[in-house]
Amino acid sequence: MHPPTRLTPRAPSTAVIAINAADPRAAEVNDVEDVERVFPGELERVRVWFRDYKTPDGKPENKFGYNNKTQNKAFALDVIEETNGFWKALTSGKRGNDEGMAF
């Protein structure tokens, strides 16, 4: 699952929520709608954490895209595939590292 994209000053930031395959309830969670059923309230706790985790350092709360909605598994897999393509292009030299990215 893909929580709401954080709109940060530099660029949008994304995260993927996953469950440990060894968790006894893992087989019950296959997409975002399953999380609320199996772990009531957990998506809201995750959203609040992503909103607030930088505030102890004096930074403002994070803002979210996608109308504050956690995106589904298909969306998350698309983000992973796209990001992996960017990484492959960068590490293969197909895309120049003109931004000085470390990897």
Secondary structure, 3 states (H helix, E strand, C coil): CECCCEECCCCEECCCCCCCCCCCCHHHCCCHHHHHHHCCCHHHHHHHHHHHCCHHHCCCCCEECHHHCCECHHHHHHHHHHHHHHHHHHHHCCCCCCCCCCC
